[in-house]
Amino acid sequence: MASGSIADRTHTAGAAISIQSAIAMTGRSQRTWWRRIEEGVVRKLDPDTRGRARVSLDDVVDLIGVSLTAEDKALLELADAGDPDAQDDIGQMFLALGRHDIGRYWLQLAAEQNHPNAMQRLACCHLSGEGVARDENMAIKWLAEAAAHGHVIAQEQMRALRNGFLSRRSA
């Protein structure tokens, strides 16, 4: 095989992320990612323990326009592996960096694993339209879920919603 071929570029070293997460973080299609791998523009790495195809995290970071530290990359790898605490943390980080679409993606993954903090923050995203179309119904859904899972701030927010609704009904 020629030097620099796809086989030569496939390895286990270096930070990696699944193609699914690369798609969500860059907005590029699966077809585009596979084409970039075939062209040798993106490094394909060994599959993860779940059998998901992975690419070099550095190649993905170059396309999302943010600078990540080694610690951020390690956290992103944990998030991609399914750790809900890491998903919440990385989601919060991307929201703070102004990448609401990416932040919402990670918060959604954590919230779907019943992470109360991610649920509450996802509710705020739906209410404000950060990284997702503004949707009060989804905001209330996630806020109620967070409250039901013991998130103290969400419980207070739900109490305020109920009190506001009930005071209007009795007026």
Phi, psi and omega per residue, in radians:
M1 nan 2.603 -3.141
A2 -1.247 2.602 3.081
S3 -1.075 2.425 3.138
G4 1.476 0.141 3.129
S5 -1.211 2.982 3.141
I6 -1.006 -0.763 -3.138
A7 -1.050 -0.679 3.116
D8 -1.179 -0.485 -3.084
R9 -1.556 -0.079 3.110
T10 -1.611 2.116 -3.108
H11 -2.717 3.060 -3.109
T12 -1.785 -0.269 -3.075
A13 -1.302 2.664 3.060
G14 1.598 2.789 3.120
A15 -1.161 2.434 -3.077
A16 -2.334 2.748 3.101
I17 -2.528 2.604 -3.129
S18 -1.190 2.676 3.091
I19 -1.083 -0.601 3.105
Q20 -1.024 -0.773 3.119
S21 -1.225 -0.640 3.088
A22 -1.063 -0.708 3.107
I23 -1.077 -0.839 -3.108
A24 -1.119 -0.638 -3.067
M25 -1.415 -0.417 -3.074
T26 -1.923 -0.333 -3.073
G27 1.359 0.075 3.099
R28 -1.515 2.586 -3.064
S29 -1.316 2.871 3.062
Q30 -1.059 -0.709 3.120
R31 -1.043 -0.739 3.120
T32 -1.101 -0.747 3.133
W33 -1.089 -0.785 3.136
W34 -1.141 -0.644 3.094
R35 -1.122 -0.746 3.140
R36 -1.119 -0.610 3.073
I37 -1.155 -0.824 -3.130
E38 -1.064 -0.618 3.133
E39 -1.336 -0.187 -3.123
G40 1.436 0.205 -3.137
V41 -1.381 -0.546 -3.128
V42 -2.093 2.397 3.137
R43 -1.472 2.138 3.062
K44 -1.533 2.310 3.132
L45 -1.938 3.014 3.136
D46 -1.083 2.622 3.117
P47 -1.080 2.730 3.080
D48 -1.411 -3.084 -3.075
T49 -1.149 -0.330 3.092
R50 -1.616 0.055 3.104
G51 1.451 0.167 -3.126
R52 -1.378 2.412 3.073
A53 -1.151 2.458 -3.127
R54 -2.257 2.697 3.084
V55 -2.221 2.926 3.119
S56 -1.112 2.222 3.114
L57 -1.078 -0.617 3.117
D58 -1.054 -0.664 3.120
D59 -1.154 -0.582 3.122
V60 -1.304 -0.788 -3.118
V61 -1.022 -0.648 3.104
D62 -1.007 -0.492 -3.066
L63 -1.636 -0.184 -3.112
I64 -1.755 -0.130 3.003
G65 1.259 0.519 3.032
V66 -2.261 2.696 3.105
S67 -1.726 2.216 -3.139
L68 -2.058 2.418 3.057
T69 -1.364 2.978 3.081
A70 -1.052 -0.657 3.109
E71 -1.135 -0.735 3.092
D72 -1.059 -0.737 -3.138
K73 -1.136 -0.703 3.111
A74 -1.111 -0.710 3.104
L75 -1.141 -0.688 3.113
L76 -1.120 -0.664 3.079
E77 -1.124 -0.714 3.084
L78 -1.103 -0.739 3.121
A79 -1.077 -0.764 3.141
D80 -1.142 -0.506 3.113
A81 -1.335 -0.147 3.063
G82 1.896 0.111 -3.139
D83 -1.280 1.992 -3.059
P84 -1.152 -0.569 3.080
D85 -1.131 -0.760 3.110
A86 -1.149 -0.694 3.115
Q87 -1.074 -0.752 3.101
D88 -1.097 -0.834 -3.124
D89 -1.065 -0.780 -3.098
I90 -1.221 -0.619 3.070
G91 -1.075 -0.791 3.111
Q92 -1.084 -0.706 -3.135
M93 -1.084 -0.818 -3.124
F94 -1.167 -0.607 3.052
L95 -1.066 -0.782 3.140
A96 -1.112 -0.520 3.115
L97 -1.435 -0.002 3.138
G98 1.462 0.131 3.092
R99 -1.713 1.233 -3.047
H100 -1.075 -0.614 3.135
D101 -1.098 -0.756 3.136
I102 -1.245 -0.742 3.109
G103 -1.034 -0.764 3.135
R104 -1.103 -0.679 3.112
Y105 -0.987 -0.874 -3.101
W106 -1.214 -0.665 3.094
L107 -1.099 -0.691 3.121
Q108 -1.048 -0.779 3.130
L109 -1.084 -0.748 3.122
A110 -1.179 -0.737 -3.134
A111 -1.085 -0.659 3.121
E112 -1.170 -0.239 3.051
Q113 -1.792 0.355 3.079
N114 1.137 0.628 3.078
H115 -1.494 1.887 -3.029
P116 -1.016 -0.708 -3.128
N117 -1.128 -0.726 3.106
A118 -1.130 -0.674 3.112
M119 -1.062 -0.795 -3.118
Q120 -1.140 -0.749 -3.127
R121 -1.224 -0.619 3.076
L122 -1.114 -0.659 3.060
A123 -1.028 -0.753 3.120
C124 -1.105 -0.674 3.105
C125 -1.080 -0.781 3.138
H126 -1.157 -0.623 -3.130
L127 -1.238 -0.662 -3.090
S128 -1.640 -0.258 -3.087
G129 1.416 0.420 3.109
E130 -1.413 1.906 3.069
G131 1.345 0.073 -3.103
V132 -2.787 2.719 3.084
A133 -1.085 2.446 3.128
R134 -1.057 2.242 -3.085
D135 -2.637 1.765 -3.105
E136 -1.105 -0.615 3.136
N137 -1.116 -0.762 3.095
M138 -1.173 -0.615 3.101
A139 -1.067 -0.798 -3.137
I140 -1.167 -0.689 3.117
K141 -1.002 -0.899 -3.095
W142 -1.219 -0.593 3.099
L143 -1.135 -0.773 3.114
A144 -1.105 -0.706 3.100
E145 -1.080 -0.794 3.135
A146 -1.078 -0.763 3.117
A147 -1.075 -0.748 3.138
A148 -1.127 -0.443 3.110
H149 -1.629 0.229 3.004
G150 1.578 0.164 3.133
H151 -1.249 1.989 -2.996
V152 -1.078 -0.764 -3.138
I153 -1.122 -0.762 3.113
A154 -1.089 -0.651 3.097
Q155 -1.079 -0.736 3.104
E156 -1.178 -0.691 3.105
Q157 -1.123 -0.701 3.093
M158 -1.154 -0.699 3.098
R159 -1.054 -0.763 3.127
A160 -1.126 -0.700 3.090
L161 -1.082 -0.822 3.142
R162 -1.094 -0.777 -3.132
N163 -1.094 -0.717 3.110
G164 -1.141 -0.712 3.137
F165 -1.183 -0.794 -3.104
L166 -1.192 -0.638 3.139
S167 -1.192 -0.580 3.091
R168 -1.237 -0.617 -3.116
R169 -1.230 -0.550 -3.098
S170 -1.535 -0.161 -3.131
A171 -1.414 nan nan
